[in-house]
Protein backbone atom coordinates (compact mmCIF):
# COMPACT_ATOMS: atom_id res chain seq x y z
CA UNK A 1 0.00 0.00 0.00
CA UNK A 2 1.46 3.33 -1.03
CA UNK A 3 0.82 6.55 0.86
CA UNK A 4 0.03 9.72 -1.08
CA UNK A 5 2.64 12.46 -0.85
CA UNK A 6 0.34 14.72 1.17
CA UNK A 7 -0.12 12.01 3.81
CA UNK A 8 3.64 11.53 4.10
CA UNK A 9 4.11 15.28 4.58
CA UNK A 10 1.57 15.31 7.38
CA UNK A 11 3.04 12.21 9.04
CA UNK A 12 6.59 13.57 8.96
CA UNK A 13 5.53 16.98 10.27
CA UNK A 14 3.41 15.38 12.99
CA UNK A 15 6.23 13.09 14.11
CA UNK A 16 8.64 16.04 14.24
CA UNK A 17 6.14 18.11 16.21
CA UNK A 18 5.60 15.22 18.63
CA UNK A 19 9.37 14.91 19.20
CA UNK A 20 9.73 18.62 19.88
CA UNK A 21 6.71 18.70 22.19
CA UNK A 22 8.11 15.71 24.08
CA UNK A 23 11.41 17.53 24.60
CA UNK A 24 9.61 20.67 25.71
CA UNK A 25 7.41 18.69 28.10
CA UNK A 26 10.50 17.10 29.64
CA UNK A 27 12.08 20.54 30.06
CA UNK A 28 8.90 21.85 31.70
CA UNK A 29 8.83 18.89 34.08
CA UNK A 30 12.44 19.54 35.07
CA UNK A 31 11.79 23.27 35.46
CA UNK A 32 8.59 22.93 37.54
CA UNK A 33 9.88 20.45 40.12
CA UNK A 34 12.52 20.71 42.84
CA UNK A 35 14.90 19.25 40.27
CA UNK A 36 15.79 22.77 39.12
CA UNK A 37 16.93 23.69 42.63
CA UNK A 38 19.07 20.55 42.75
CA UNK A 39 20.63 21.43 39.40
CA UNK A 40 21.32 25.01 40.51
CA UNK A 41 22.93 23.85 43.74
CA UNK A 42 25.10 21.39 41.78
CA UNK A 43 26.71 24.30 39.87
CA UNK A 44 27.65 26.78 42.61
CA UNK A 45 30.63 28.28 40.74
CA UNK A 46 28.82 28.98 37.46
CA UNK A 47 29.04 32.72 36.83
CA UNK A 48 26.69 32.49 33.83
CA UNK A 49 24.03 30.66 35.85
CA UNK A 50 24.20 33.08 38.78
CA UNK A 51 23.98 36.00 36.35
CA UNK A 52 20.85 34.50 34.75
CA UNK A 53 19.29 33.84 38.16
CA UNK A 54 19.77 37.49 39.08
CA UNK A 55 18.30 38.63 35.74
CA UNK A 56 15.38 36.20 35.37
CA UNK A 57 14.61 35.13 38.93
CA UNK A 58 13.15 31.71 39.71
CA UNK A 59 9.41 32.32 40.08
CA UNK A 60 7.69 32.13 36.69
CA UNK A 61 7.63 29.20 34.31
CA UNK A 62 9.41 31.27 31.69
CA UNK A 63 12.28 32.11 34.03
CA UNK A 64 12.57 28.52 35.25
CA UNK A 65 12.67 27.25 31.65
CA UNK A 66 15.34 29.84 30.86
CA UNK A 67 17.44 28.63 33.79
CA UNK A 68 16.99 25.00 32.76
CA UNK A 69 18.21 25.91 29.29
CA UNK A 70 21.21 27.75 30.74
CA UNK A 71 22.12 24.72 32.84
CA UNK A 72 21.82 22.51 29.78
CA UNK A 73 24.05 24.86 27.79
CA UNK A 74 26.62 24.99 30.59
CA UNK A 75 26.80 21.20 30.62
CA UNK A 76 26.72 20.31 26.94
CA UNK A 77 27.79 23.16 24.69
CA UNK A 78 31.50 23.38 23.77
CA UNK A 79 31.59 26.97 25.06
CA UNK A 80 31.85 25.53 28.59
CA UNK A 81 35.60 25.07 28.03
CA UNK A 82 35.95 28.82 27.51
CA UNK A 83 34.09 29.46 30.77
CA UNK A 84 36.36 27.00 32.56
CA UNK A 85 39.49 28.73 31.21
CA UNK A 86 38.13 32.15 32.26
CA UNK A 87 37.45 30.82 35.79
CA UNK A 88 33.69 31.43 35.45
CA UNK A 89 32.96 27.73 35.84
CA UNK A 90 34.65 24.94 37.75
CA UNK A 91 35.38 21.61 36.06
CA UNK A 92 34.67 19.72 39.30
CA UNK A 93 31.12 21.12 39.33
CA UNK A 94 30.53 19.67 35.88
CA UNK A 95 32.14 16.36 36.81
CA UNK A 96 30.09 16.11 40.04
CA UNK A 97 26.77 17.07 38.43
CA UNK A 98 24.18 14.32 39.17
CA UNK A 99 24.35 11.72 36.39
CA UNK A 100 20.60 11.06 36.30
CA UNK A 101 19.87 14.75 35.79
CA UNK A 102 22.52 15.00 33.10
CA UNK A 103 20.85 12.09 31.27
CA UNK A 104 17.44 13.75 31.55
CA UNK A 105 18.76 17.02 30.14
CA UNK A 106 20.46 15.12 27.33
CA UNK A 107 17.17 13.37 26.51
CA UNK A 108 15.42 16.76 26.37
CA UNK A 109 18.09 18.08 24.03
CA UNK A 110 17.95 15.06 21.73
CA UNK A 111 14.16 15.22 21.49
CA UNK A 112 14.21 18.94 20.65
CA UNK A 113 17.08 18.68 18.17
CA UNK A 114 15.69 15.61 16.42
CA UNK A 115 12.29 17.25 16.13
CA UNK A 116 13.80 20.41 14.68
CA UNK A 117 15.90 18.36 12.26
CA UNK A 118 12.79 16.46 11.23
CA UNK A 119 10.96 19.71 10.51
CA UNK A 120 13.90 20.94 8.46
CA UNK A 121 14.11 17.72 6.47
CA UNK A 122 10.37 17.72 5.87
CA UNK A 123 10.50 21.31 4.68
CA UNK A 124 13.41 20.77 2.30
CA UNK A 125 12.10 17.50 0.89
CA UNK A 126 8.55 18.65 0.24
CA UNK A 127 9.08 22.29 -0.61
N, C-alpha and C positions, 0 to 999 in steps of 0.2 A: 504494500500500500504506500503510495507516494503522497507526501504532504504538499499542498500548494505553497507557493513562495510566501504569500501573505501570512499563512499560519506559522511558517518557520520564523518569520520576522517577529511575530507576536510571542512565540515561545522563547526565542532567544532574549528578547527584551524583558520578558517576564522573569526568566531565570536570573538575569543580571540584576534586575530590581530586587528580587528576593534575596540574592546574595548581599547586596548593599544594605538592605533593610535588616538583615540578620546581623551584620557587622555593627550597624548603628544601634540595634537593640542590645547587643552585648556591651557596647560602650555605655549606653544609658544605664544598664544594670550595674556596671562597675561604678559609674558616677553617682548613682542614687544611694548606694549602700555604704556601710562603714569601710568598705574596701578602699575607697578613695583616701580616707584618713590613714589607713595602713600604708598605702603607696606613698603618700606625702611624708609620713614619718620614716619611711625606708630611704628617703633621699634628703637627709638633713643638710648636706653641703651644696645642694644644687642652687646656684645663684639664679638661673633662669626660672626655676620653679618658684622660688621665693618672690621673685619679681612679679611673676604672673599672679601669685596669690594676693600680693598687695594691690595689683591693678584690678583684678576681676573679683576677688573675694571668694567665698565658698558657699554662698547661700542659694543662688538660683540654679536651675538645671543648666542653663547656658554656661554659667561660670564653672560649674562642676564638669561639664563636658569639655570645656576649654582646658581645664587643668588635667583631665584625663588624657587629652591629646598631647599636652606638653610633656607629661610623664612618658607617654609612648614615644614621643620624638626623642626625649633624652635617652631612652634606653636603646632605641633601634636605628636612629638615623646616624650616618657616618660623622655628622657634625659634632657628635659627642666627644670625639678625640680632640677637637679644637678646644672645647670647653675644659677638658681634662688638662691640656697643656697650659691654658690660661688660668688654671687654678680656680675655675668657677664650678667645678664638679670633681668629686673624688672617685677614683676608680674602685675603691673598696665598697662604696655605696652601690655602685652598679653590680659588682660581684656578689654582694650580700642581699640584693633585692630578692624578695620571695619568688621562688621558681614557679609556683602555681599561678601567681599573678602575672609573671612574665609570659607564661604560656597563654593565659587568657587574653592579654593585650596583643600577643602575636596572632591569635585566632581572630580577634577583631580586625586587625590590620589586613590579614589575608582575605577575609570576607569582603571588606571594603574595596581592596585593590583588585580582587578578582571580579567583583561586580562592575567596577569602573572599566576594567579591561574588556569585559563582556559587552558593555554598552558601546565602547569604542569599536570593537570588532563588528558588532551588529550594524553600527552606523556606516562603517567603511565598506562592508560587504554589500549592504542593501541600498546604499545611496549613490 
